[in-house]
Amino acid sequence: MKKLFKVLLLSLLLASYGAFAADLTTAKAQGLVGEQSDGYLGLVKNDAPADVKKLVVEVNGQRKTHFSEIAAKNGIPVTEAAKVFAREAAERTLPGNYVQKAGAWVRK
């Protein structure tokens, strides 16, 4: 079951990045957004442009939907699905991009 769960989370990761790959990659590389410890994207800088804020809202909406689907399929809480995804996303974050650790933004 753990292996299936990881496969589902990996597919979620790829799906959530696929729709906005170029914009999300750019926003991350510019240090405007990063991977939060709760599985969602966060604004590293509050003064991010409006289009970046919109991107975060859209991607987080997609993630929430996928987390709910994965949780339902595996009989686990949505927050647990999100936490597992957060760990995987942090591991896959490119060097120089931001991840959240203990509530603070850290450049990987």
C-alpha positions in Angstrom: 0.0 0.0 0.0 2.9 2.4 0.8 4.3 1.8 -2.7 1.0 2.5 -4.3 0.6 5.6 -2.2 4.0 6.9 -3.3 3.2 6.2 -6.9 0.0 8.1 -6.6 1.8 11.0 -4.9 4.4 11.0 -7.6 1.7 11.2 -10.2 0.2 14.1 -8.3 3.5 15.9 -8.2 3.9 15.5 -12.0 0.3 16.5 -12.7 0.4 19.6 -10.5 3.5 20.8 -12.2 2.5 19.8 -15.7 -0.2 22.4 -16.2 2.0 25.3 -15.0 5.5 23.9 -15.5 7.2 27.0 -17.1 5.5 29.6 -14.9 5.9 27.6 -11.7 9.5 26.7 -12.5 10.3 30.4 -13.1 8.5 31.6 -10.0 10.5 29.0 -7.9 13.8 29.9 -9.6 13.2 33.6 -8.8 12.6 32.8 -5.2 9.0 34.0 -5.2 7.3 30.7 -4.2 8.4 27.5 -2.5 7.2 24.2 -1.1 5.5 24.5 2.2 5.7 21.8 4.9 1.9 21.2 4.6 2.1 20.1 0.9 1.0 23.4 -0.6 2.9 26.2 -2.4 3.6 29.3 -0.5 4.7 32.8 -1.2 8.3 33.3 -0.1 7.9 37.0 -0.6 4.6 38.7 0.1 5.2 41.3 -2.5 5.1 38.7 -5.3 3.4 39.9 -8.5 -0.4 39.3 -8.9 0.1 36.6 -11.6 2.4 34.7 -9.2 -0.2 34.9 -6.4 -2.8 33.7 -8.9 -0.6 30.8 -9.9 -0.2 29.7 -6.2 -3.9 29.8 -5.7 -4.5 27.7 -8.9 -1.8 25.1 -8.1 -3.0 24.8 -4.5 -6.5 24.3 -5.6 -5.4 21.4 -7.9 -3.3 20.0 -5.1 -6.2 20.1 -2.6 -8.4 18.2 -5.1 -5.7 15.6 -5.7 -4.9 15.2 -1.9 -8.7 14.6 -1.3 -8.8 11.9 -4.0 -5.7 10.2 -2.8 -6.9 10.3 0.8 -10.3 8.8 -0.1 -8.7 6.0 -2.2 -6.3 5.1 0.6 -8.6 5.7 3.6 -6.3 8.3 5.2 -6.9 11.9 6.3 -6.4 14.6 3.6 -3.7 16.2 5.9 -1.7 13.0 5.9 -1.8 12.8 2.1 -0.6 16.4 1.9 2.2 15.8 4.4 3.5 12.8 2.4 3.4 14.9 -0.7 5.3 17.7 1.1 8.1 15.4 2.0 8.4 14.1 -1.6 8.2 17.7 -3.0 10.9 18.9 -0.7 13.2 16.1 -1.7 12.6 16.9 -5.4 13.0 20.6 -5.0 15.9 21.9 -7.1 19.0 23.4 -5.4 18.5 27.1 -4.9 14.8 26.9 -4.6 12.9 27.4 -1.3 11.3 24.9 1.0 9.7 25.5 4.4 11.3 24.1 7.5 9.9 24.7 10.9 7.9 27.6 9.5 10.8 29.4 7.9 11.8 29.5 4.3 15.2 27.9 3.6 17.0 27.8 0.3 17.8 24.3 -0.6 
